[in-house]
Amino acid sequence: MNLVEFLESSTKNTLDNVALIEDANKVTYCKLWENVSKIAQGFLNLRIHEGDRIAIGLPNCIEYVYVFLAALKINAVVVPLKQSATTYELRKIIKKTKPTLFIIDNRYLKKLLSFVPDNRIGNLVISSKRVMMKYLSQRVVTIESLIKNNDGLGRESLTNDNTLASINFTYRGCGEPLGVMLSHSNYRWGIDTYIKRTEMQLVKKMLLVLPFAHIFPLLGCLLVPLSLGATVVIMKRPNPRGALSLIESLQINMFASVPSFYIMLLKVYDSKRYNVTSLYQCISGGSYLSEELYNEVKEKIGWDICQGYGLTECMPIICNPLEKNKPTSLGNPRGDVKVEIKIVGEDGSEKGVNEEGEIVVRGKTVMKGYYKNEEATRSALKNGWLFTGDYGYFDDEGYLYMVGRKKLITKVGGNAVDLNEVKSVMLSFPDVTKAMVYFNKDELWESLVYAKIRVKNPNSFDVQKLRRFLRKRLSSYKVPRIKIVE
């Protein structure tokens, strides 16, 4: 079944409910599905076919929801592009996926045109009315015009369990981004699993602060609430004071974010200024939530944060239960879901209670594979099991704990950083002869990236020039703190 048809069917009795809020803009479910259908027809009129890749480089906004769902409605394949991505990072993704259509804003257009000639972009949809025509030689359309100039889609798409829905790029420590292929079935079972392993069936209003380009907010903060007929409140430019104000003014009852954002909330929270008692559940994911942070949030704000776990390759699959929350754990894989988790040793044998090994996952949320990378797919998927590259163990009550990573990545504010990619970019700088890239723990961001380098001429080497070189090629959170060694 097509994911959008599934969502429409799930909300047929809540059409008058508000589905999306962004600033002063409110969209009911009736208007949501109407606009999605019109944009889907607009895509067909632009000669977008089933299986064509549609790259979306928009910030969090209502229009992102429209175009994401419209693309899936016609069985096109979405390629989410991160707002933080540099032209160097984008070039790899675009070269591999060859999108037929780009949906971007004016800011992203400048970035795209810096390495793709405008006559080779193909179809282009801009979110803003003010299109920078001076940069373009071809005709472009706006999201608004797709809604205005098209009737609804006149047919349903034929979708099976293996129909590809999106290619979401992530890292596994091999030095380059890997495109995770997720099907319509993966998303539907991801929604089912998330609901059963959290308290999301009670969601009325969800506050969304994390980028849609990440699977955690895309699934947990958008698709799951939409499947339940709830309201998703979108923050286009997230900030802690704004989030606290929205929780109070809109009576938000569900919230999910990364640990670094909870730290920011703690720094500005004032019980005399903000009443946030409407919040029923907080979820943390993307990186590890420490027991110290959990206790500080509970003591100061009164929130009982439930930590969860998942990967782009298998979606969020586990979360602590509110009734018996173990803050340092990733949760208990309880409930009637189609996902299995176990711990295995180097020889593949299953480990016992409190024995450490690699976390492996099997089930209907696990990806189809990595896009155009059979070697990486074979390395990760073995006999139906996804080898996560994370080390952990189960305690005697069945709770999962993470103790480290096998793969050469770290997390900075919930963002994956491939240490081999950083090293490769550093070694491409002409005067760098050797580089060792590593990370250290950080209270706010979980970790920060560092590098020790050797250079040809230490006395005349310009570190600032190297930093400028790195900033042009790597997202800001990947750029390491540099030390020159002899």
TORBA-357084 format. One record per residue (C-alpha): residue in one letter; x, y, z. Coordinates in steps of 0.5 Angstrom, whole numbers. Layout:
SITE   residuo    east   north      up
SITE         a       X       Y       Z
...
***
This chain:
SITE   residuo    east   north      up
SITE         m       0       0       0
SITE         n       2       7      -2
SITE         l       5      11       5
SITE         v       0      17       3
SITE         e      -6      13       2
SITE         f      -5       9       8
SITE         l      -4      16      12
SITE         e     -10      19       8
SITE         s     -14      13      10
SITE         s     -12      13      17
SITE         t     -14      21      18
SITE         k     -21      20      14
SITE         n     -25      21      20
SITE         t     -21      27      23
SITE         l     -21      32      16
SITE         d     -23      38      20
SITE         n     -17      37      25
SITE         v     -11      42      24
SITE         a      -6      38      21
SITE         l       0      43      21
SITE         i       2      49      24
SITE         e       7      54      22
SITE         d       7      61      25
SITE         a       0      64      24
SITE         n      -1      59      18
SITE         k      -6      53      20
SITE         v      -7      47      15
SITE         t     -13      42      16
SITE         y     -12      35      14
SITE         c     -18      36       9
SITE         k     -13      42       6
SITE         l      -7      38       7
SITE         w      -9      32       2
SITE         e     -12      37      -3
SITE         n      -6      40      -4
SITE         v      -2      34      -4
SITE         s      -6      31      -9
SITE         k      -6      38     -13
SITE         i       2      38     -13
SITE         a       2      31     -15
SITE         q      -1      32     -21
SITE         g       3      38     -22
SITE         f       9      33     -22
SITE         l       6      29     -27
SITE         n       5      35     -31
SITE         l      12      36     -31
SITE         r      13      29     -33
SITE         i      16      26     -27
SITE         h      15      19     -27
SITE         e      15      13     -22
SITE         g      22      12     -19
SITE         d      25      19     -21
SITE         r      29      22     -16
SITE         i      26      28     -13
SITE         a      31      32      -9
SITE         i      28      37      -3
SITE         g      33      42       0
SITE         l      28      46       4
SITE         p      28      48      11
SITE         n      23      45      16
SITE         c      16      48      13
SITE         i       9      46      11
SITE         e      11      46       4
SITE         y      16      41       5
SITE         v      11      36       8
SITE         y       7      38       2
SITE         v      12      36      -3
SITE         f      15      30       1
SITE         l       8      27       1
SITE         a       6      29      -6
SITE         a      13      25      -9
SITE         l      11      19      -5
SITE         k       4      19      -8
SITE         i       6      18     -15
SITE         n      11      13     -13
SITE         a      17      18     -14
SITE         v      23      17     -10
SITE         v      25      23      -5
SITE         v      32      25      -4
SITE         p      32      29       3
SITE         l      38      34       2
SITE         k      41      37       9
SITE         q      41      45      10
SITE         s      48      45      13
SITE         a      51      41       7
SITE         t      56      44       3
SITE         t      57      44      -5
SITE         y      63      39      -4
SITE         e      58      34       0
SITE         l      52      36      -5
SITE         r      56      34     -11
SITE         k      57      27      -9
SITE         i      50      26      -7
SITE         i      47      29     -13
SITE         k      52      25     -18
SITE         k      50      19     -15
SITE         t      42      20     -15
SITE         k      42      24     -21
SITE         p      35      28     -19
SITE         t      30      29     -25
SITE         l      27      35     -20
SITE         f      30      39     -15
SITE         i      25      43     -10
SITE         i      29      48      -6
SITE         d      29      55      -4
SITE         n      33      61      -6
SITE         r      39      60      -1
SITE         y      39      53      -4
SITE         l      39      55     -11
SITE         k      45      59     -10
SITE         k      49      53      -7
SITE         l      46      48     -13
SITE         l      48      53     -18
SITE         s      56      53     -16
SITE         f      57      47     -19
SITE         v      51      45     -23
SITE         p      50      49     -30
SITE         d      43      51     -30
SITE         n      42      48     -37
SITE         r      43      41     -33
SITE         i      39      42     -27
SITE         g      33      40     -31
SITE         n      26      41     -27
SITE         l      26      46     -22
SITE         v      21      48     -16
SITE         i      22      54     -12
SITE         s      19      55      -5
SITE         s      19      63      -6
SITE         k      15      67     -10
SITE         r      21      71     -11
SITE         v      25      67     -16
SITE         m      32      69     -18
SITE         m      31      69     -25
SITE         k      38      72     -26
SITE         y      41      66     -25
SITE         l      37      61     -29
SITE         s      36      60     -36
SITE         q      30      55     -36
SITE         r      23      56     -34
SITE         v      22      55     -26
SITE         v      15      54     -22
SITE         t      13      55     -15
SITE         i      10      51     -10
SITE         e       4      56     -10
SITE         s       3      55     -17
SITE         l       3      48     -17
SITE         i      -3      48     -12
SITE         k      -6      54     -16
SITE         n      -6      51     -23
SITE         n      -7      44     -22
SITE         d     -13      39     -20
SITE         g     -13      33     -16
SITE         l      -9      27     -18
SITE         g     -14      23     -22
SITE         r     -11      16     -20
SITE         e      -8      12     -15
SITE         s      -1       9     -15
SITE         l       0       2     -15
SITE         t       5       1     -10
SITE         n       8      -6      -7
SITE         d      12      -7      -1
SITE         n      18      -6      -5
SITE         t      17       0      -8
SITE         l      22       5      -6
SITE         a      20      11      -2
SITE         s      26      15      -1
SITE         i      34      15      -1
SITE         n      36      18       6
SITE         f      44      19       6
SITE         t      48      17      12
SITE         y      55      15      14
SITE         r      58       9      16
SITE         g      65      10      17
SITE         c      67       8      10
SITE         g      69      16       8
SITE         e      63      17       4
SITE         p      56      18       5
SITE         l      51      12       4
SITE         g      44      13       1
SITE         v      39       8       5
SITE         m      34       6       1
SITE         l      27       6       5
SITE         s      21       3       2
SITE         h      13       5       3
SITE         s      13      -1       7
SITE         n      19       1      11
SITE         y      16       7      13
SITE         r       9       4      15
SITE         w      12      -1      19
SITE         g      16       4      22
SITE         i      10       8      24
SITE         d       7       2      27
SITE         t      13       0      31
SITE         y      14       7      34
SITE         i       7       8      36
SITE         k       8       1      40
SITE         r      14       3      43
SITE         t      13      10      45
SITE         e       6      13      48
SITE         m       5      17      42
SITE         q      -2      14      41
SITE         l      -4      20      46
SITE         v      -1      25      42
SITE         k      -5      31      41
SITE         k       0      36      39
SITE         m       7      35      37
SITE         l      13      40      37
SITE         l      18      39      31
SITE         v      25      43      32
SITE         l      29      38      28
SITE         p      31      38      21
SITE         f      26      33      16
SITE         a      32      31      13
SITE         h      34      26      19
SITE         i      30      20      19
SITE         f      28      21      27
SITE         p      24      27      26
SITE         l      21      25      19
SITE         l      18      19      22
SITE         g      17      20      30
SITE         c      15      28      29
SITE         l      12      28      23
SITE         l       9      22      20
SITE         v       7      18      26
SITE         p       3      24      29
SITE         l       0      25      22
SITE         s      -2      18      22
SITE         l      -6      19      29
SITE         g     -10      25      26
SITE         a      -5      30      31
SITE         t      -3      37      30
SITE         v       5      38      28
SITE         v       7      45      30
SITE         i      13      46      26
SITE         m      19      51      28
SITE         k      22      53      22
SITE         r      28      57      26
SITE         p      28      53      32
SITE         n      31      56      39
SITE         p      30      54      46
SITE         r      26      60      48
SITE         g      21      60      42
SITE         a      20      52      43
SITE         l      18      54      51
SITE         s      14      59      49
SITE         l      10      55      44
SITE         i       9      49      49
SITE         e       6      54      53
SITE         s       2      58      48
SITE         l      -1      52      44
SITE         q      -1      47      50
SITE         i       4      42      46
SITE         n       4      35      49
SITE         m       9      31      46
SITE         f      16      33      44
SITE         a      22      30      41
SITE         s      29      32      40
SITE         v      37      31      41
SITE         p      41      32      48
SITE         s      44      38      46
SITE         f      37      42      45
SITE         y      35      39      52
SITE         i      41      43      54
SITE         m      40      49      51
SITE         l      33      49      54
SITE         l      36      48      61
SITE         k      40      54      60
SITE         v      34      59      58
SITE         y      28      55      62
SITE         d      25      60      68
SITE         s      19      57      72
SITE         k      16      63      73
SITE         r      16      65      66
SITE         y      14      59      62
SITE         n       9      54      64
SITE         v      10      47      60
SITE         t       6      43      64
SITE         s       2      41      58
SITE         l       8      36      56
SITE         y       6      29      57
SITE         q      12      26      54
SITE         c      19      28      52
SITE         i      23      23      47
SITE         s      31      24      46
SITE         g      34      21      40
SITE         g      40      22      35
SITE         s      46      21      40
SITE         y      46      19      47
SITE         l      43      22      53
SITE         s      47      22      60
SITE         e      44      20      66
SITE         e      46      27      69
SITE         l      42      31      63
SITE         y      36      27      65
SITE         n      36      28      72
SITE         e      38      36      71
SITE         v      32      36      66
SITE         k      27      32      71
SITE         e      29      36      77
SITE         k      29      43      74
SITE         i      23      43      68
SITE         g      20      37      71
SITE         w      20      33      64
SITE         d      21      25      64
SITE         i      25      24      58
SITE         c      25      17      55
SITE         q      31      15      51
SITE         g      30      11      44
SITE         y      35       8      39
SITE         g      35       7      32
SITE         l      39       8      25
SITE         t      37      11      18
SITE         e      38       4      16
SITE         c      32       1      21
SITE         m      29       7      23
SITE         p      27       9      30
SITE         i      26       2      33
SITE         i      26       2      41
SITE         c      25       7      46
SITE         n      24       7      54
SITE         p      17       6      57
SITE         l      14      12      61
SITE         e      12       7      66
SITE         k      19       4      68
SITE         n      24       9      65
SITE         k      31       7      65
SITE         p      35      13      63
SITE         t      41      10      62
SITE         s      38       5      57
SITE         l      36       5      50
SITE         g      29       2      52
SITE         n      26      -5      52
SITE         p      24      -8      45
SITE         r      17     -10      48
SITE         g      11     -11      45
SITE         d       8     -14      39
SITE         v      12     -11      33
SITE         k      16     -14      27
SITE         v      23     -12      29
SITE         e      28     -16      33
SITE         i      34     -14      36
SITE         k      40     -18      39
SITE         i      47     -18      41
SITE         v      52     -22      37
SITE         g      60     -23      38
SITE         e      65     -23      33
SITE         d      63     -30      30
SITE         g      56     -28      30
SITE         s      54     -32      36
SITE         e      48     -29      40
SITE         k      51     -26      47
SITE         g      47     -27      53
SITE         v      45     -23      59
SITE         n      50     -17      60
SITE         e      55     -20      55
SITE         e      57     -14      50
SITE         g      57     -15      43
SITE         e      54     -12      36
SITE         i      47     -10      36
SITE         v      44     -13      30
SITE         v      37     -12      28
SITE         r      32     -16      23
SITE         g      25     -14      21
SITE         k      20     -10      17
SITE         t      23      -3      18
SITE         v      30      -5      16
SITE         m      32      -2       9
SITE         k      33      -5       2
SITE         g      40      -3       2
SITE         y      45       2       0
SITE         y      44       6      -6
SITE         k      49       3     -12
SITE         n      53       1      -7
SITE         e      53      -7      -6
SITE         e      59      -8      -2
SITE         a      57      -3       3
SITE         t      50      -7       3
SITE         r      53     -14       4
SITE         s      57     -11      10
SITE         a      51      -9      13
SITE         l      46     -14      11
SITE         k      47     -21      13
SITE         n      42     -27      13
SITE         g      37     -21      14
SITE         w      40     -18      20
SITE         l      43     -11      20
SITE         f      49     -10      23
SITE         t      49      -3      26
SITE         g      56      -2      28
SITE         d      54       0      35
SITE         y      56      -4      41
SITE         g      51      -6      47
SITE         y      48     -11      51
SITE         f      42     -13      55
SITE         d      41     -13      62
SITE         d      37     -18      66
SITE         e      30     -14      65
SITE         g      31     -14      57
SITE         y      33      -7      57
SITE         l      38      -5      51
SITE         y      45      -1      53
SITE         m      50       2      48
SITE         v      57       2      50
SITE         g      61       4      44
SITE         r      61       4      36
SITE         k      65      -1      32
SITE         k      64       4      26
SITE         l      69      10      25
SITE         i      64      15      26
SITE         t      62      20      32
SITE         k      56      24      33
SITE         v      56      32      34
SITE         g      49      35      36
SITE         g      46      28      33
SITE         n      49      29      27
SITE         a      53      23      24
SITE         v      61      25      23
SITE         d      65      20      19
SITE         l      72      21      21
SITE         n      75      18      15
SITE         e      71      23      11
SITE         v      74      28      15
SITE         k      81      25      14
SITE         s      80      24       7
SITE         v      79      32       6
SITE         m      84      34      10
SITE         l      89      30       6
SITE         s      87      33       0
SITE         f      90      40       2
SITE         p      97      40      -1
SITE         d     101      42       5
SITE         v      98      36       9
SITE         t     102      30       9
SITE         k      99      26      15
SITE         a      93      27      19
SITE         m      90      23      25
SITE         v      82      25      26
SITE         y      79      23      33
SITE         f      74      26      37
SITE         n      73      28      45
SITE         k      67      28      49
SITE         d      63      34      50
SITE         e      58      36      55
SITE         l      54      40      50
SITE         w      55      36      43
SITE         e      56      29      46
SITE         s      63      30      42
SITE         l      67      34      38
SITE         v      72      33      32
SITE         y      80      34      33
SITE         a      85      33      28
SITE         k      93      32      29
SITE         i      97      34      22
SITE         r     104      34      20
SITE         v     105      39      14
SITE         k     111      40       9
SITE         n     113      47      12
SITE         p     111      48      19
SITE         n     114      55      20
SITE         s     110      57      14
SITE         f     104      53      14
SITE         d      97      57      14
SITE         v      92      54      19
SITE         q      87      59      17
SITE         k      88      57      10
SITE         l      87      50      12
SITE         r      80      52      16
SITE         r      77      56      10
SITE         f      79      50       5
SITE         l      75      45      10
SITE         r      69      50      11
SITE         k      68      50       4
SITE         r      68      42       4
SITE         l      65      40      10
SITE         s      59      42      14
SITE         s      61      46      20
SITE         y      60      41      25
SITE         k      65      36      22
SITE         v      71      41      21
SITE         p      76      39      27
SITE         r      80      43      32
SITE         i      87      43      29
SITE         k      94      41      32
SITE         i     100      41      28
SITE         v     105      36      30
SITE         e     112      35      29
***
